């Protein structure tokens, strides 16, 4: 197994200092060593300077400034352009990877048709346990793998960006991540940039295979603020906005294909499970059923508003974007 993997971690705030150090340590402890770790700092000079000093003497860790507009997508594009590996993996700055994370990614690329490999993301609740009302079907709200995705190693429409990897040739074929969709720190809790990219990739390369291997596990920290129902609603609404941008970019047919199955098959079962638990006197059952209904309606509202906004001006990306960023630097799925 000689796949060389560059790992990109996009960071934006000193508030996550301990998380960032833990993320880097987990990559450095991998059973299959990363070729390099690239920390891309999103328009935060104090954090850039602090990380540069922290890793000045650490071999294999490079600290870069985001060379594009503010936001996660441009940060990832900066990391891609500066990386040297045949495969580029992405890890959230508030997550830690299990020791075999990269090894299982590399195994996926033994098949030359595979252009992307994702993994399983488990929530690490700051309170120590899942809120009783929080349905597993909505774990994507906190950036984690949700109930309804098939287990094992399976082919998917898109991987989930905080725990994902791509062959470099995927970016040669499809360009970079769209800069008008993804997150901008805590200011804009949007997402789906990896969904849009994966759909665009399979259009550019119809022979491409994208898979998720649930043995590639990371643990994603969920702070107390994100365990609250207020955040749940806000994130569901933002997801609706994001899906509207994706549908505008790649078409509603492909952009919402997996979401239709999720809404019509997975969520009704979840509601029924919650109501059954409530009838049996189990804690949180009614709350989980209600949260699923609220989440669907809130996301639908975001989608409607997002569709209106998208018609006035959608996401922006360029096939040549990575090359341009590279010159400047020197160098956040659903089953198919």
C-alpha positions as CSV (number, residue, x, y, z in Angstrom):
1,X,0.0,0.0,0.0
2,X,2.0,3.0,-1.3
3,X,-0.7,5.7,-1.6
4,X,0.6,9.0,-0.5
5,X,-2.0,11.0,1.3
6,X,-1.9,14.7,2.2
7,X,-4.3,15.7,5.0
8,X,-5.9,19.2,5.0
9,X,-7.3,20.7,8.2
10,X,-9.0,24.0,7.7
11,X,-9.1,26.3,10.8
12,X,-10.5,29.7,11.6
13,X,-10.6,30.5,15.3
14,X,-8.3,30.4,18.3
15,X,-11.3,29.2,20.4
16,X,-10.6,25.8,19.0
17,X,-6.9,25.8,19.8
18,X,-7.0,22.6,21.8
19,X,-9.2,20.9,19.2
20,X,-6.8,21.8,16.4
21,X,-3.8,20.4,18.3
22,X,-5.8,17.2,19.0
23,X,-6.8,16.9,15.3
24,X,-3.1,17.2,14.2
25,X,-2.0,14.7,16.9
26,X,-4.5,12.2,15.7
27,X,-3.2,12.4,12.1
28,X,0.4,12.2,13.2
29,X,-0.5,9.0,15.1
30,X,-1.9,7.2,12.1
31,X,-0.8,3.6,11.4
32,X,-0.4,4.7,7.8
33,X,1.7,7.9,8.0
34,X,0.4,11.0,6.1
35,X,2.7,12.5,3.5
36,X,2.0,15.9,5.1
37,X,-0.5,17.8,7.2
38,X,-1.6,21.2,5.9
39,X,-3.3,23.6,8.3
40,X,-5.1,26.2,6.3
41,X,-6.0,29.3,8.3
42,X,-9.0,31.3,7.2
43,X,-8.2,35.0,7.3
44,X,-7.0,35.0,11.0
45,X,-3.5,36.4,11.3
46,X,-3.1,35.9,15.1
47,X,-4.0,32.2,14.6
48,X,-1.8,31.9,11.6
49,X,1.2,33.3,13.5
50,X,0.5,31.1,16.6
51,X,0.2,27.9,14.6
52,X,3.3,28.8,12.6
53,X,5.2,29.0,15.8
54,X,3.6,25.9,17.3
55,X,4.7,23.7,14.3
56,X,7.8,25.5,13.3
57,X,10.0,22.6,14.2
58,X,7.5,19.8,13.4
59,X,8.4,17.9,10.3
60,X,5.5,17.2,7.9
61,X,3.2,20.0,9.2
62,X,2.7,23.1,7.1
63,X,0.7,26.2,8.0
64,X,-0.9,28.2,5.2
65,X,-3.1,31.2,4.8
66,X,-6.4,30.8,2.9
67,X,-5.5,32.3,-0.5
68,X,-9.1,32.7,-1.5
69,X,-12.2,34.4,-0.1
70,X,-13.2,33.7,3.4
71,X,-14.9,30.4,4.0
72,X,-14.3,26.6,4.2
73,X,-14.5,25.9,0.4
74,X,-11.7,28.4,-0.4
75,X,-9.7,27.0,2.5
76,X,-10.0,23.5,1.1
77,X,-9.0,24.7,-2.4
78,X,-5.9,26.4,-0.9
79,X,-4.9,23.1,0.7
80,X,-5.5,21.1,-2.4
81,X,-3.4,23.5,-4.5
82,X,-0.5,23.4,-2.0
83,X,-0.6,19.6,-1.4
84,X,1.7,17.0,-2.9
85,X,-0.1,13.7,-2.3
86,X,-1.9,11.6,-4.9
87,X,-4.8,11.6,-2.5
88,X,-6.0,14.6,-0.4
89,X,-7.9,13.9,2.8
90,X,-9.9,16.4,4.8
91,X,-10.4,16.4,8.6
92,X,-12.5,18.8,10.6
93,X,-10.6,21.0,13.0
94,X,-12.7,19.9,15.9
95,X,-12.4,16.1,15.2
96,X,-9.9,13.4,16.0
97,X,-9.3,10.4,13.7
98,X,-8.9,6.8,14.9
99,X,-5.5,5.2,14.2
100,X,-6.6,3.3,11.1
101,X,-8.4,6.2,9.4
102,X,-6.0,6.8,6.6
103,X,-5.2,3.1,6.1
104,X,-8.8,2.3,5.3
105,X,-8.9,5.3,3.0
106,X,-5.9,4.0,1.1
107,X,-7.4,0.6,0.8
108,X,-10.3,2.1,-1.1
109,X,-8.0,3.5,-3.7
110,X,-6.6,0.1,-4.6
111,X,-9.5,0.1,-7.1
112,X,-8.5,2.6,-9.8
113,X,-12.1,3.6,-10.5
114,X,-12.5,5.0,-7.0
115,X,-12.1,8.8,-7.0
116,X,-13.4,9.5,-3.5
117,X,-13.5,7.7,-0.1
118,X,-15.4,8.9,2.9
119,X,-15.7,7.6,6.4
120,X,-17.9,7.4,9.5
121,X,-18.2,10.4,11.8
122,X,-19.3,9.8,15.4
123,X,-20.5,12.6,17.7
124,X,-18.6,13.4,20.8
125,X,-21.2,15.2,22.9
126,X,-19.7,17.8,25.3
127,X,-22.4,16.9,27.8
128,X,-21.2,13.3,27.7
129,X,-24.4,11.9,26.2
130,X,-26.8,12.5,23.4
131,X,-29.8,14.7,24.2
132,X,-32.8,12.5,24.6
133,X,-34.8,14.5,22.1
134,X,-32.1,14.5,19.4
135,X,-32.9,11.9,16.6
136,X,-30.0,9.9,15.1
137,X,-31.6,10.5,11.7
138,X,-30.5,14.2,12.1
139,X,-26.9,13.7,13.2
140,X,-25.9,15.5,10.0
141,X,-27.0,18.6,11.9
142,X,-23.8,18.3,14.0
143,X,-21.6,17.1,11.1
144,X,-21.9,13.4,11.8
145,X,-23.0,10.2,10.1
146,X,-26.7,9.8,10.4
147,X,-29.1,6.9,10.8
148,X,-30.3,5.8,7.3
149,X,-26.9,5.5,5.6
150,X,-26.0,1.9,4.7
151,X,-23.2,0.2,6.8
152,X,-20.0,-1.2,5.5
153,X,-18.2,-0.2,2.3
154,X,-20.8,1.2,0.0
155,X,-21.1,3.3,-3.2
156,X,-22.6,6.7,-2.6
157,X,-23.6,9.8,-4.4
158,X,-21.4,12.0,-2.2
159,X,-19.1,11.8,0.7
160,X,-19.3,14.1,3.8
161,X,-16.7,16.8,3.8
162,X,-15.4,16.6,7.3
163,X,-14.3,13.0,6.9
164,X,-13.4,12.5,3.3
165,X,-10.7,12.0,0.7
166,X,-10.3,12.5,-3.0
167,X,-7.8,11.5,-5.7
168,X,-6.0,14.5,-7.0
169,X,-7.3,13.6,-10.5
170,X,-10.8,14.3,-9.2
171,X,-9.9,18.0,-8.9
172,X,-8.2,17.9,-12.2
173,X,-11.5,16.7,-13.7
174,X,-14.0,18.9,-11.8
175,X,-12.2,21.9,-10.5
176,X,-12.4,23.1,-6.9
177,X,-15.1,23.4,-4.2
178,X,-17.8,26.0,-4.9
179,X,-17.1,29.1,-2.9
180,X,-20.7,30.3,-2.6
181,X,-22.1,27.3,-0.7
182,X,-20.0,26.2,2.3
183,X,-19.4,27.5,5.8
184,X,-17.8,30.9,6.7
185,X,-16.7,30.2,10.2
186,X,-19.6,30.5,12.7
187,X,-21.2,33.3,10.7
188,X,-22.9,31.2,8.0
189,X,-23.7,27.6,9.1
190,X,-24.3,26.4,5.5
191,X,-22.9,23.2,4.0
192,X,-23.3,20.9,1.0
193,X,-20.2,22.1,-0.9
194,X,-19.0,18.5,-0.9
195,X,-22.4,17.3,-2.3
196,X,-22.2,19.8,-5.1
197,X,-18.6,18.9,-5.9
198,X,-19.3,15.2,-5.9
199,X,-22.2,15.6,-8.3
200,X,-20.1,17.8,-10.5
201,X,-17.3,15.2,-10.4
202,X,-19.5,12.3,-11.5
203,X,-20.8,14.4,-14.4
204,X,-17.3,15.2,-15.5
205,X,-16.2,11.6,-14.9
206,X,-19.3,9.3,-15.4
207,X,-17.0,6.3,-14.7
208,X,-16.0,7.6,-11.2
209,X,-16.8,5.5,-8.2
210,X,-17.4,7.3,-4.8
211,X,-17.5,5.1,-1.7
212,X,-17.9,5.4,2.1
213,X,-16.0,2.9,4.3
214,X,-17.4,3.1,7.8
215,X,-14.2,1.7,9.2
216,X,-12.5,5.1,8.6
217,X,-13.8,6.6,11.8
218,X,-13.4,10.1,13.3
219,X,-14.9,11.5,16.5
220,X,-16.4,15.0,16.0
221,X,-16.8,17.2,19.1
222,X,-20.3,18.6,19.6
223,X,-20.2,21.7,21.9
224,X,-23.0,22.3,24.3
225,X,-24.4,25.1,22.2
226,X,-25.0,22.7,19.3
227,X,-26.9,20.3,21.6
228,X,-29.7,22.8,21.9
229,X,-32.9,22.7,19.9
230,X,-32.3,26.3,18.8
231,X,-29.2,25.3,16.9
232,X,-30.9,22.2,15.5
233,X,-33.6,24.4,13.9
234,X,-31.0,26.9,12.6
235,X,-28.9,24.2,11.1
236,X,-31.8,22.5,9.4
237,X,-32.9,25.8,8.0
238,X,-29.4,26.5,6.7
239,X,-29.3,23.0,5.1
240,X,-32.4,23.9,3.2
241,X,-30.7,27.1,1.9
242,X,-27.7,25.0,0.9
243,X,-29.7,22.4,-0.9
244,X,-31.3,25.1,-2.9
245,X,-27.9,26.3,-4.1
246,X,-26.9,22.8,-5.0
247,X,-30.1,22.2,-6.9
248,X,-29.5,25.5,-8.7
249,X,-26.0,24.5,-9.6
250,X,-26.4,20.9,-10.6
251,X,-30.2,20.5,-11.1
252,X,-32.9,19.4,-8.7
253,X,-33.0,15.9,-10.1
254,X,-29.5,14.9,-9.0
255,X,-29.2,17.5,-6.3
256,X,-32.1,16.1,-4.4
257,X,-32.1,12.5,-5.4
258,X,-30.9,11.0,-2.1
259,X,-32.8,13.6,-0.1
260,X,-36.0,12.4,-1.5
261,X,-35.3,8.8,-0.4
262,X,-34.2,10.1,3.0
263,X,-37.4,12.1,3.5
264,X,-39.8,9.4,2.2
265,X,-38.2,6.3,3.7
266,X,-35.8,7.0,6.5
267,X,-37.6,9.8,8.3
268,X,-41.1,8.2,8.5
269,X,-39.5,5.2,10.2
270,X,-37.8,7.5,12.6
271,X,-41.1,9.2,13.5
272,X,-42.7,5.9,14.0
273,X,-39.9,4.7,16.2
274,X,-40.2,7.8,18.3
275,X,-43.9,7.5,18.7
276,X,-43.5,3.8,19.6
277,X,-41.0,4.7,22.3
278,X,-43.3,7.4,23.6
279,X,-46.1,4.8,23.8
280,X,-43.9,2.5,25.7
281,X,-42.9,5.2,28.2
282,X,-39.3,5.5,27.0
283,X,-37.7,8.9,27.5
284,X,-37.4,11.3,24.6
285,X,-39.6,9.3,22.1
286,X,-42.1,12.1,21.5
287,X,-39.3,14.7,21.4
288,X,-37.4,12.8,18.7
289,X,-40.6,12.4,16.6
290,X,-41.3,16.1,17.0
291,X,-37.8,17.1,16.2
292,X,-37.9,15.1,12.9
293,X,-41.1,16.8,11.9
294,X,-39.7,20.2,12.8
295,X,-36.4,19.5,11.1
296,X,-38.2,18.6,7.8
297,X,-40.5,21.6,7.8
298,X,-37.7,24.0,8.7
299,X,-35.3,22.6,6.0
300,X,-38.2,22.9,3.5
301,X,-38.7,26.5,4.4
302,X,-35.0,27.2,3.9
303,X,-35.1,25.4,0.6
304,X,-38.0,27.6,-0.7
305,X,-36.3,30.8,0.4
306,X,-32.9,29.6,-0.9
307,X,-34.5,28.7,-4.3
308,X,-35.7,32.3,-4.6
309,X,-32.3,33.7,-3.7
310,X,-30.5,31.3,-5.9
311,X,-32.4,32.5,-9.0
312,X,-30.9,36.0,-8.3
313,X,-27.3,34.7,-8.2
314,X,-26.0,31.3,-7.2
315,X,-22.8,29.8,-6.0
316,X,-19.5,30.6,-7.7
317,X,-16.7,28.3,-8.6
318,X,-14.1,27.9,-11.4
319,X,-12.6,24.9,-13.0
320,X,-9.3,26.8,-13.1
321,X,-9.6,28.0,-9.5
322,X,-7.1,25.5,-8.0
323,X,-4.4,26.4,-10.5
324,X,-4.8,30.1,-9.7
325,X,-4.7,29.5,-6.0
326,X,-1.6,27.3,-6.4
327,X,0.2,30.2,-8.0
328,X,-0.8,32.5,-5.1
329,X,0.5,30.1,-2.4
330,X,3.6,28.8,-4.2
331,X,2.2,25.7,-4.5
332,X,-18.6,20.1,4.7
333,X,-22.9,11.4,2.0
334,X,-25.8,10.1,0.9
335,X,-26.1,6.7,-0.6
336,X,-26.3,6.4,-4.4
